Each structure stands twice: as C-alpha cells, then as structure tokens.
C-alpha cells in the first residue's frame, strides 16, 4: 500500500505556484520536474513519433504548461531549457544569454498572471549589477503559446518583446557606459522638457539624444539600454534608456516647442484613444507641439496611415493647376463612379446635383475627384506631392526621426484611390500639418524641432510653388470648408483667416474609419488623427481646433 501511495505521489509531481511565483519542485518529486522541463525529451520524441500531429485550438492545460516550462527555466537561469520551450530556440537563446551577459541582470523572479486564451501575462523583477553599481528592474510582459506546425506541440511564440516589451525583433538589452551622452532638452523659452512633464515626448527625447548627444557637450553615464537592431533602425526607432545606474552629465538642446501648446496638446489627446496631433508655424516650419495618446510609438512623426480626404488638398491643387476644376464652376458629384474596375462611393452614397467644385470639396465628395482620374497621368499626384508640398522624398531633417509621407506611383483603380487619400498613400499628422502650412504660407517650409543652425544640417526644399491663382483658389476651398463645410462645427468662431479639410480613411478590420483633420489659423497650422474613431470632423477636428484656439 505504501509503495502504491509513493508511486502516485511521484506521478502527480509538477512545478508549483507559490504566491504567484514559479517554484521548481525537486528532490523526492524529481521525476515530475524532470519530465516537465524537458529532461525526458528523448522519451517524449519516441512517444510522439507514434502519434498523429495534433491540430486545433490549444487547451488551457497546454497553454499553462508551456508557459510554465518557459518561465520556470528562464527564472532558474537555464537558457537551453527556456529556449527549447519556444518555437525559435536559436533567437531565444541568443537574447536570453545576452540578458545576463550583456544586460548584467541577475536574481530574476518571474510571476505569471492569469491566462487569457493562448496568452499568459507575467511580471519580472530583477537586479541590474554592473561594476559595483546596482539597481532594481521591474516590468510586465506577455507571452503567447502556439502549436508548432511540424509536430503540433505547444510552444511559446518567440519574439523579443517576450523578454522585454520595449524590444523589437533584432534589438537587445545592454548595460554599460552609454555611447551617447544624455541631453537636457529645452522648450523655446528655456524651460526643461521631460517625459514626466510631457508623456508624449519620451520617444522624441530619445531621438534628440541620439542625434545631438555627442555634440551637445555632455558626458555619458552607466545605463541599461535598448540597442536597436537593423529592422528597428530601418523603421527609424531610436535607442532607449530603461534605467540609469549612474547619471551622466547632460548637454543642452533647445527645441522649438511651445510649453503652452505642448501642454494643451497632451491634454487634448488624452481625451481620445489612439489620437495624435502636431502644431507648427507655417511661416517658418517650427514645430510647436506634438502629442500622442499612446506613448510607445510616435505616430505624430512616424506614423504611416492613409490620410483619407485630407489628401484632397493636394489633389485639388493638382486639378486646379491643370484646369480640371475651379471653385465656382459646375463639377460632377454623382453617387458612384466606376474606374479601373472599381466602383467608388460617397459617404452614404450622397450626390450633389448641379453643384460646384467648391461644394464638392467642402462636403468631401469622393466621386468629384475620381471622375477626373482618366484625365491624369499615373505619376501626376506623386509629382505634385513631391514638387509642391515637399513630401514623399524621405529627406526631411527635423532633428529626430520622421516618416516623410509616401505617394507611390500607381495605376488604374489604385491611382484613383490615391486621389482621395486611400490606395498606397500614407501620411501622419506632421505631414498633414505641413500640407496645411504650405497652403497658408504659399510655399513649403520643412518642419523642424531643432533649428538647423544648431548643427548646420541641410533641410528639404520643394522644387516649385503653386501659381498665385492656384494658391488663391485652394485657400478659398479650405476657407469655405471651415466656414460652411464638414469642418464648420469644429472651426466655429476661428475665422476669418482660416482654412480646413476633414478626412475619414477606411481601414481593413476596423468598424470605424480613422478620422483626420488638417487646418490653419493665422500663423498656426495643425493636423490630427484619431484611429478607429470615426469621421474626422467629429473626432480629430475638436482636438485640432482647440489647439488653434490655444495658440491665439
């Protein structure tokens, strides 16, 4: 009887969760631990070879067991066992090895949370220890369990973000003397700019340090940092400081930011999920504010989103120059138009009978623009964006990384879609604030966050300007839209020296479109987007208008 009881106890042996912390059960229960952590892999392989490959959804037990296997091995410092529990053991082993060797992290404690489907959240507590210096590190992350295609076995889906949420694939953690000294960023009036004061600017401050740290007169400190890999650098992501073990001496970098407008921008985007906005000065290109409701990625400067009908500002300048439209002349706005095998619709299939181009612009009639596609060459829109508005050439130098807009040359239906800001066109709030600025100023001034005089960098220019006639007509279209069109509600009380354009961009998989709004008032221009928010006049419009008011 005693022998049967002991055998049963051995079969029940598993890693235990004590206070949420993974504990490997050893000693008299060694058999259970040995099997769970992969010591019986050879035996498992012989068993699995006789079985059919398992498919279908993962069970709760499979998810929990796979997650526990990985997290326990990581906590114990067993790189090989932890890596073997993932679907990319080579990549996992390299990053896990660097976790202790390069990042100098020790005393790792992993606390799993409650499973949700195939995902298991967890928290990590560790100590950074380097050359007699030490500091605690704490963060949360999440792993996903998937079924390996080759044998159906549940494995942790490996990505660098499992190890730390700030890591992208190809990045790594390193502790040591930072190659780039820190910087103290100042606003245009000399006040210090910090992420604590302006949460949206964390990535911007990283970019300023990367660009100006070595020339601003500072001295490097000892830090735990995220060092970006090739893919992240291609995406213009900057290295990031996670923990300072010893402070360096910062150099000073003065920016063009307005403390009043930056504070107002932070407050405005906080009212909406996934909102981003940029404010700038049309006459100079100075960036006065930039904010995002999410702080992990700088959508305001680096986003790449279809701009919807705000693109009609650029398209209208093209049609006006070519004599294909004029504000007061009759212009077709039917319910639908067919081009290139696609049928294009207006919102709710509205139509304007006997209307003018000004009416179509103000109400954002898609078919008024698509109807002109057959009269345009494939490259016309791309050339207009580049030559007049300074976009889509990947040559802006504002002082931190940016995405400078993209208007690829396309044909048939895709070319037509680009006329209304869909297809392959991609922009962000900085790009669209620049578009409004170009209309207001009459010429393109490349936006900048740090004066080019600081480092004598060369800024981008546009090849030409619009004619006086085209510019006057385009301003009339935007002024009428602000006064009587889809932007009127948001822009109420801001006239008469103003102009605006709304936009809504459809995105696959979203119930609601991304809402866009670009506008100018006096010597201020701004643009914003609320992703999955709905129509631009109702979502991004109030954000932009509030900032134009705040800057008056």
Order of alpha helices (4+ residues) and beta strands (2+ residues): alpha-beta-beta-alpha-alpha-alpha-alpha-alpha-beta-beta-beta-beta-alpha-beta-beta-beta-alpha-beta-alpha-beta-beta-alpha-beta-beta-alpha-alpha-beta-beta-alpha-alpha-alpha-alpha-alpha-alpha-alpha-beta-beta-beta-alpha
